[in-house]
Amino acid sequence: MSILSRPPVASAVARLMQAGTMAAGHRLTARMRARLPEFTATTEELVIPTSVGIARTTVYRPLAPVSATPPVHVNLHGGGFVMATTELDDPLCRALAAQTGAVVLNVDYVVAPRHRFPVATYQMHEVLRWVVAHGTEHGWDGSRLTVGGQSAGGSLAAGASRLAFEQADPAIALQVLHYPALDLSIDPQQKHSPLAKPLLRPWMREVFDTAYVPPPADRTDRLVSPAGAADTVDLTGIAPAVVIAAEYDILHDEAKRYADRLASVGALVEYREIAGADHGYDGFDDELARTSYALIAEHLRRAVGTA
């Protein structure tokens, strides 16, 4: 552990990262909207009420919906639990809407250090329940619900799916965990990549983990470390999952561990490892992004019966 494991320091660094993301906001948004131009969808803004305030959401509607009331997919962006980077997932959301005919909701959830664990996980569970309850008035079928996320968003998707499993509400047809963070109980310095300079460095994870879950003892919680050794609950009946890991990602091993755990209870639909790829690969490599997005879209269609 380094000085970054001290909560005040991690929080300060996290806020600097947030400021940098905000400063690059317009440029980043323009770049993301220019990617994968073959995928188009109409967009509108929506606010979803939750117990910790509104969750601003971009709604992607397919130009060719599969039905009058299409299925709905809730997407959760990455950003280490501290950065609100919804715009990074614009190409993904357009691709999924276009390739599945489903409505895709890109949710701007609360982030640390202002909102620490487990606030965002419970907020996302509230969002899923709201999406099911209000589908009719917004033009989607809440009974055909899927959820997915990248990196920290994959963690939140897994956590919200765990709450849905424990509370038997809502019914989730599929969870898609894309290079997810699933074990914060392990010291980030013990997470390695064969790359000399991976995108996600251990020091970054130290900042993210500490800013999000300051007490180390809390990092074994099932909602943040379902791939950790402390969580041994029988997950039979949890929402089926697709887990996608990047070969050179420092989060690779925990994604594989959770995939194996889900497979042991019959809840793993597919585990896919992207060869030669690092964390966040789809943000830089358009061809790999197209391949992975097509895979996700195929599984979403199968899960909601539109394949």
Secondary structure, 3 states (H helix, E strand, C coil): CCHHHCHHHHHHHHHHHHHHHHHCHHHHHHHHHHCCCCCCEEEEEEEECCCCCCEEEEEEEECCCCCCCCCEEEEECCCCCCCCCHHHHHHHHHHHHHHHCCEEEEEECCCCCCCCCCHHHHHHHHHHHHHHHCHHHHCCCCCCEEEEEECHHHHHHHHHHHHHHHHCCCCCCEEEEECCCCCCCCCHHHCCCCCCCCCCCHHHHHHHHHHHCCCHHHHHCCCCCCCCCCCCCCCCCCCCEEEEEECCCCCHHHHHHHHHHHHHCCCEEEEEEECCCCCCHHHCCHHHHHHHHHHHHHHHHHHHCCC
